Amino acid sequence: MARKLSSGFQSALRFPPTVADVLTTTDTVSLTGPLDPAVLRRAAEPLTVTVDDTVRARLDHGRRLFRALRDGDGGTGGRPIYGATTGFGALVGFAGRADEADQCDNTLAHLGAGQGPDLPHGIVRAALLVRTRSLAQGLSGVSAEVVERLAEMFATTFSPAVPRYGSVGASGDLIPLAYAAQALRGRGHAYVDGHRMPAAEALAATGLRPLALDGRDALALVNGTSVTTAALALAHDAVRAAHRALTALTCLLTDLLGCDPGFLDADLLDAYGHPGAADTGARMRRHLAGTVPSGGRPLQEPYSIRCSPQLLGAAEDALRYVDAVVAADLAGVSDNPLFFPGAEDAVDPDADPGEGRAVHGGNFFGQPAAFAADLLASVTAQLGNLAERQLDLLVDPARNGGLPPMLATEPGAQHGLQGVQLATTAFVAEIRRCATPAAMQSLPTNLHNQDIVPFGTQAALRAHDMAELLGLLCGSLALGLRQAVHVGARRPTASRCAALLDALSAAIDPVDPDRPLDADVRAAARVLATHAMS
């Protein structure tokens, strides 16, 4: 019997989840189509993954093709196939182990070299879902049992313990995925309901059997970019949510301060020539519909307001590029080698494998994800800058229309948002420190077999960390906007802005008197999940 998920078993990246996450009700995932980030988020919790007859047929066909190519006619004269008949990496020129079970150990044992803290459960299980979907396409030559047993795991709270450091993102995420594969075999460590224990105990506690693998199965489990893809998809989804939230918060700030929304003029933004700016401006105009300027603001607002459609629009354009990379990675097969049927075999799946092909290449090279994650990091840094600068404007009586410093009800006796504003400075500094591109750090390794590497894993995991901080920055700004009305800012005049403020006010009490605000920042971030614009 599968155990129920404990309330603490959550992805670390939850500030804020998207509207789709809140509205999702289905817990069943099919392997016949591509995945999406909403499904990957749900993989942190038990869900049903179905392996239907179409998937089984693909897997059985691919397995027969692999065996025919490896063994040849009558079991002799087969072709050399990387990882099935050979050593690994730089040792490909040497023969592997003859026994299939031994060849599995030959694949996995030497990859147990990871270090550092364990990855969040949400990333690990999302990565395994990406891997399961990739293998289910039938091009990797794995047995149907491997995919079926992986699918069974998702119905439980079992999660392999996978160290963060060790992958260079070339030949896939070898070391982290090897830890996951070993845990599924009952070796190493794993989590059940968020509790770390020996993997064999974790399997028994969740009613799972240790997974038996041969050399081809073992290599197929580790020789792909699934950790990179999962981390990038989750990070991108969180940054998209923060982008929506920050767009709505910018509108609320504009309305509370009584700014003239002329900086959102459609002709102005069309003349700018960038589609993201035009689209963002249109969303902001809809959100500000009905607003009435106070008439007391400067002719031109600070750039954190006046240039917001240009900044948020450029972020939108960049995020659309990352959209495409994530979609391609989630739909693709990142394995080596791949097995393709001959022309006759492709027409009739029940035909003899015939002249199929084992194609050796580099689909495991995670360069697209590395570039996309680096771009996502840059977007995150600038969105974080915007949120921090807007909060700084809001707490400064020289620029906030005369509201009290730090939005304190009784300045001096109380300190309002002072601690929160200090924390946002630290968040931005950490985001900036992490924003150095990873894809440019290529180092040769593996006896120069891997003489170039993308470092996509580092880029994606770092983007994941940064996205969480960005969510906290948005929550901090939202808390400041809620407090601004308490200390004298006007009520919003636009109905959508008023609805967002009311949602924040219902969830968060005014800061009066001072209190610790860490939980309030997180509560504000959760409110943004359901009330930020779509």
N, C-alpha and C positions, 0 to 999 in steps of 0.2 A: 504493500500500500504506500503510495507516495505521500510524503509529509507535506503539510500545509506550509506556505511561506510565512516566515515571521515578518513582523512589521519593519524590522531593521534591515531586511534583505533587499536593499535598493541600490540602484546605480548611484555612484557618487555624483553624477551629473544630473541634477534635478532643479536647477535654478535658472529659469523656470522651465517646466515641460511645455510642450506645445499644446495648442487647442486640440489637435488631433489626438494627442495622448489622453486628454481628459475625456474626450467623447468616444474613444474606442471601447467597444463592448465585446467584440469577438475574441476568443482565445484559441482559435484554430488557425494553423499556418499550413499552406500547401507548398510543396517543393516543386510544383510544375511551373510556377511563374517566378518573376523576379521579386526580391525582397524590397522593403522600404524602411526608412529609419524608424517609423512608428512600430513596426514589427520588431526591429532590433531592440528597441527600448523594452518592449514587453517580454523579451527573452530573459530579462533579469528575474522574472517570476515564472512559475510553472505555466506551461501552455502546451497545447496539443499540436504536434507536428505530424502531418499525415504523409505516408508513403503509399501512393496509390499504384494501381496496376501499370500505368504508363511509366512511372518512375522505375518500378521493378523491372519492366521489360527493357528499358534503356540500360539499367545497371547490368542485367544478365547478359545483354548483348555486348556491352563494352568489356565485361569480364571474359567472355568467350573469345573476343577478339584479342585481348591482351594475352591470354594463355596460348592461343594459336600462334601468335607472333613470337612469343617467348620460346615455345617448345618446338615449333616447326612440324613438318610432317612426321607422324609416328613418334613424336617426342624427341626427335633429333634434328639437328640442323637449324635450330632456332636462331633468331637475331639477338644481338646484344641489346639489352634494354636497361637504361640507367636505373640503378637502385634495385632492380630485380635480379640482375645477373652480375652487377658490378659493385665496386666500392662507391663511396660518396664524395662529392665535391672534388677537391684536388686529387683524390685517390680513385677517380673513375677509371683509370687505366689498369687497375688491379681487379681481380675477380672477387666477387662477394662471397658470402657463405652459401653452401649448397642447400642446406636445410632452410625451408621457408620461414619457420618460426625463429631460427637463429638469425636469419637475415633481418627480421623485424628488430631484434635486439641490436643487431649491427647498425641499424638506422638510428635508433633512438638513444642508446646508452651514452654515446659520446656527446650528445647535444644537451646533457644535463649540466650545463655550465652557467645558467642564469643566476643573477644576483639581485638584491634589492627587495623592496616591499612587494607584496602580492598586488597584482592588478585588481581593480574593482570587479566584483562579480558580474556587473552589467556588461563590462567590456568582454570578459572571458566568455560568457554564455552567448553574447551577440556574435563574437568571433566564431564560435563553434556552429552557430546557426548559419553564418555565411559559408563556413567550410562545408557543412552538410548540404546546403543548396548547390554549391559548386560541384561536389562529388556526385550529386543526384542527377547531373546532366548526362552521365554515362560516358564521358570522354576520358576519365581518369583510370579506368580499368579496375576499380575497386569492387569488392563483393557487395551484393545487396545487403548482406547481414550488417556490414559496417554502418551503412546509412540507416538501416532500421534500428540498430542499437543506439545510434546517436539520437535519433528521433525519440526513442524511449526516455533518454536522459532528460529531455526538456519537460517532461511531465512531472519531474521531481525538482527538488531544490539543490540537487548535486551541482557543484561548481568546482572545477579543478583549481588548485592553488598554483598560480603562474607568476614567476618573478618578473618584475618590470624590465630589467636591463638584460641585454644580450642579443637583440636582433639588430641587424643592419638593413633589413628590408629587402635583401637580395636573396635569391633562392627562397623567397617567401620569408615568413616569420618562423624560421626553423626552430630556434631555441624555445620561444614561448609555446609554440604549438606542440613541441615535443613534450613539454611538461603536461600539457593538457592530455595528449595521447597516453602518456604513462599513467596519469591519474585514472583514466578510463580503463586501463589494464589492472588497476589496483595497486599501483606503485606511486611513491611520492605522497603528496598530501592533497586534500580537497576540503570543501566546505559543505555542510548540510545545515540549512536554516541559519546560515551565517556563522556557524561554529567550525573552526579549523580542526582537522583530525587526520590520521592516516587514511590514505585513499581507499584501502581495502575496507576499513570500517565504514567509510562514507558510502561506498557502494552497497554494503550489506544493509546499512540503515535506510537506504532509499529503495531497496528491493531490486537493485541492478546487479547484473553479473559482470565480472571482469571481461573486457573486450579482448578477443583473440585476433591477432593480426599476422599476416605474412609480410614479406618485405615490401611488396607493391602497396598494400593497404597502409602500412606505416609511413612510407614516403609520401603517399598522397595526402595523408592527414597533416603533414608538416610542411609540404612544399608549396605553400600558397600564401597570399598576402592577407589572410583573413583577419588577423589582429589589426593590421594597419587599416584595412577597409572598415572594420567595425568601429574602431576608435574615431576615424575620420567622419563616418556617417553620423555617429552620435554627437560628436563635437559640432559638426555643421548644423545639425538639427537644433542644437541648443543655441548656437549663434543666430540662426534664423529667428528663433523665438525671441531672443534678446533684441534683435533688430526691430521686430514688430513692436515689442514693448517700448523700446526707446523712441520709436516714431510716435507712438501714442503719448508717451510722457513729454516729449517735446511739444506736442500740441497742448497738453495740459499746462505746461509751463507758460507757453505763449498766452493762453487764455487767462490764467491766474494773474499774470503780470499786466494784462491789458494791452499786449503788443498789437500793432497793426499787422495783419497777416499778408500784407502786400508782397512780402518776400516769397510767397508761394504762387504768385501770379502765373497763370498758365502760359501766356505769351512769353513771359520772361524765361520760364524753364524750357519751353520749346526752343527758344533761341539759343539756349545753352548747348543743345544738340545731343545730349546723352539720355538714352531711353530710361535708365534707372532713375535719374533725377525727375524726369517728367512724370513717371509713374508714381514715384514717392510723393511728389508734390500734389498729385491728384488725390492720393489717399489722405494726405494731411488736410487738404481742403475739405474733403468729405467729413473728416473727423472734427474740423473746426467750424462746420456749417452752423450759422447762427451766432457766432461770436461777435461781440461788440467791443471795439478798441476803447480803451479808457481815455485816450487823447492826452495822457500825461507822460508818455514814453518818449525817448529821443527819436529823431527822424530815422536814424539807422541803429538797429539793435546790434549788440555784440555778435561776433561770428558764430558763437555757439547756438544762437537762435537764427540769425539771418542767413547763414550758410548751411543750415541743417539739411535742407533738401538736396543740396549739392553733395554733402558728405554722405548722408544716408542713401542717396541715389547711387553714388559711386560704389558704396558697399553692396547695394542691390545688384548692380552689374557684376561685381566680383562674385557674389554668392551664386548668381546664375551659372557662372562658369563651374563653381564647385558642385552645384546641383548636377551638372552633366557628368562630371568625373565620378561622383558617388553613384549615380545611376548606372554608369558603365561598369564600375567595379562590382556592384551588387548583382549585375546581370551576367558578368563574365566568368570565365574559368581560368583561375590563376594556378596552373599546375605544370609539371614537367616530369616525364613526357606526356603527350596526349595521344590518344588512339583513335584513328579515323578509319571508317570502313571503306572498302573498295566500292566501285560504282554499282556492281550487282548487289553487293551486300546492303548498300544504302537503300536500294529499292525494296528488297525483301529482308526484313529484320530476322527471319527464321532461316535464311540461307547460310551456307558455310561462310566463315569469315573471309575466305579467299585472299584477295590481294589487298588486305587492309594495311594501314601504315602506322608505325610508331614514330611520332614526330618529336624530336628533341629541340627545345627552344628556350625562350626566356619569358614566358608569360608571368612568371613569379616576380618579375622585376617591378617593384612598386613605384616607378617614377611618376606616373600621373598623380597618384595619391600624395606623393611627397611635394610636388609642385602645388597641388591644391591645398594641402595642409599649411604650407608656408604662406600662401595667399590668405588663407583663412586666419592665420595668426596676425597678419598685417591688418586685416579688417577688424579683428577683435580688438587689437590695440587702439585703433582710431575710434571705434565705437566706445571703448572704455574711456578714452580721453574725453569724448563728448559728454558722457554721463557725469564724469567727475567735474568737468568745467561747468556744466549746468548746475550741479549741486553747489559748487563754489559760488556761482553767481547768486544762487537763491539764498545763501546764508550771509551774503555781504550787504549790509545796509546801504552802501554807496551805490549799489547797482540793482537792488531788489525792490525798489520803489518805496523804501523807508520802513521795511519790516525790521524787527529787532535783530541784532547780530546773533548769528548761529540759531536763529528762530527760537530763541529762549523766551519763555513767558516772562521771566523776571531776570534779565541779564545780570550776571554776577552771582546772584543767589541760586540761579539755575543756569545750565549750560546747553540745553536743547540738543542740537545736532552736532555739537563740537566733536564728540568722540567718533561719531559716524563719519564725519568729514575727514578726520585724521585717518581712519581706517581706509577710506576710499583712496587716499593718497598712496597708502601702502599697497593696495590692490593694483593700482595703475603701475606703480613701480615694478611690481612682480610681473605683470603682464608684459611690460616693456623688456624686462630682463629675459623673458622667455621668447621674445619675438624674433630673435636672430634666426635667419633661415637655416633649416637643417639640410636641405637638398644640396647645398653648396659644400657640404663638409665631407664629400666622398673620400674614403681611404681604401687602398687596396688591402685585401686579406685573402686567406685561404690559398696560400702559395701562389698568389696572383691569378688564381682561377676566377675569383671575384675581384677583378682589378678595378672595377667601378661599382659603386653601390649607391642606392638612392637615399638611404636613411629615412624612408617614409614612415617607419614605425615610430621613431623618435618624434618626427614632425607631427604625426597624428596624435600620439599620446600627449604631447605638449599642448597641441590645440585643444584637446579635451580638458586639460587642466585650466587653460586660459578661459575657456567657455564658461566654466563654473564661476570663475572670478567675475566675468562680465555679467552673469546673472545677478551676482551679489551687488555689483555696481548699480544695476538697474533697480534692484530692491532698495538700495540706499537712496537713490534719487526719488523713488516713489514715496518713501517714508518722509523725505523732506517736503515734497509737494503736499502730502497730507497735513504735515505740521504747519506749513505756511498759512493755510486757511485758518487754522486754530489761532494763530498769532496775528491775524489781521489782513491777510490777502483776501481779495474778493472771491466770491463763489464763481465757478466757471459759468460763462454765458452760453457756451455751446453744449447742446444736450449730451453728446457723446463724451465730452470731457467731464461733464457733471456726473455721468454714470460711472466713469472710472474713479472719480474722486469719492463718490458714495460707496463704491465697493471697497476702496482702501480704508475709508473711515469706519465701515462696518467691521473690518477685520482688525484694525489697529486703533488703540486708544491714543489720545493726544499725549505728547510728552510733557506732562505737567502733574506732578513734579518729575525731576530727573529719575531715570531708571536705566538698567542695562537694556540695550536696544539690539543686541545680536539676533535674538529670536524675532523681533519685529521686522528686521531687514529681510529675513528669510520668509516671513509671512507675507510681506509686501511682494516679494518675488513670486510667491504662489498665486497671489491675486492677479498678477499680470498675466499668468498663464491663460486665464479664462476671459479677461477683459481687454487685453491688448487687441489691436485691430488685426483682422485677417488680411 
